[in-house]
Amino acid sequence: MSQNDTDTTIDSALVDSLRLRATEIAQHAYAPYSGFRVGAALLLDGGHIAVGCNVENASYRLTICAEQAAIASAVAQHGPHIHIQTVVVVDLNDAASQPCGACRQTISEFSSADTQVYFQAGDGSLVRSSAGELLPHAFVLAEQRMGDTP
């Protein structure tokens, strides 16, 4: 498990709750092509929770990842100035499910480098990292920092 110099982990009961929410929403995934069903739960500032699942498309490039679906849901519900405190990603396939590169970039858009990201390992356990560790060289516009929206 990766950790930053500053321990910003959240209570394990809250991580378990987010994992449960992610697992529940993964049941709704639309994955007829890969069968890989993924769910994500986000803890936002203010204690709000947003969830999302993957939605595949016959044109694979158009597939929406669970993390991006959860972030889009959070923005739709709470506006463009959300800030993600924690992300939990799980799948129903007993496989490792780290956020892909596009999801790492999207997470960085609405978080800070120390935002905690939990993802499922191949053995079903959760691995903890930070947004900054997952994407140390995130694309950031000169007038924008991680977590700030124009």
N, C-alpha and C positions, 0 to 999 in steps of 0.2 A: 504494500500500500504506500503510495507516494504521499508526502506531506510537505507543506511549506514550513518556513521558519516560524510563522505564526499559526497556531492551531485554531482553525476556524470551523472545526467540525460541529455538527449539530447533534443534539441528543439522539442516541441510538433508537429510542422508541419512535421519534419523528422520522428517522430514516426508514424504519420498518413500516410505518404508516404510508410513506411515500412509495415504498416498494410495493405494498399491497395495492395502492391506487394504480400504479403503473401496470401491475400484473392484471388487474381487473380490466383496465382499458385495452390491454393487448388482446383480450378476448374479442374485441370489436375490429381488430385489424382486418384489412382487406388485402389478402396475400395469396391470390389464386395461382400465381406463377411460381413463386419461390417457396410458399408455405411457411416463410419466416415471419412470425408475428411478433411485433415489438410494441412495447408501451413505454411512455415516458411521463413522469410526474415532476412538476416544477414547484418549488417553494419560492414565492415572490416576497419582496418586502411587504410588510403589512400582514403577513401570515396567509395570504391568498395562495391557493393551490390550483394549478392548471394541468390538465392532462391531454395527451394525444397519442394516437396510434399510427402505424404506417398504413399508407394507402397506395398499393401498387397500381401500375398501369401497363398495358400491353407494350407500350413504348417505354421501356425501362427507365429512360432518362427522366420521364415525367413522374416517377414515383415520389411520394412525399414521405419523408422519414418521420418517425414518431416524435423526435425532438423538435423538428420544425413544425409539426402539427400542433404540439403543445404550446410552442412559442407563439404561433399565429393565433391560437385560441386565447392565450393570455393577453395579447395585444388587442384582439377584438373585444374582450371583456373589460379590460382595464386601461386601455389606451397605450399610446406609443412610448410612454415614459416608464414602463415597467423595469424592474431590476430583479434579476434572478439571484437568489441566495444559494439554492441547491438544485441539482438535477439528479434524478434517479432514472436509469434506463434498464429495462429487463426484457427478456424475450421468453416465449413459451416453448422454445426449441432446445433448451439446455445447451446453448452455445454461447460463446463469448459475444458480447454486444457493445463494444466501444462505439462512441459516436464517430460517424464517418467525418471526413474532412469538411464537407459542406456544413454538417451539423456543428462541428467545432467552431467554424467561423460564425454561424448564426448564433450560437450560444454566446460567443464573445461580444456580439453586437449588443446584447442585453444583460451583460454581467460585468464582473471585474475579474482580474487575474486570479484572485483568491477564491472565487466562487467554487464551491465543492461540487464535483461531478462523480457520481457513483454509477458504475456499470457492472453488468454481470460478467463474471469470468466463466470459463468453460465448465467449471465444477459447480456452478450455481451460486457461488459466493459473490459478494459485492466487493469490487475494488474501488478505492477512493483515490481521486486525483484532483487537481485543480484545473480550472479553465486555462490558466496560464501555462501549466505543465503540458496540457493536451495540445495547445496551439501556442507555442512560445513566440511565434512571429506572425501573429494575427494581422490581417490587413486592416489598417485603421487610417481613415482620412486625417489629414493634418489638423483639421479643425474639430476632430472628434476623438474622444478617448473611449476606452471600453466602458460601456454602461451609460454614456451620455448620448442623447438623441438630439438632432438639430431642432 
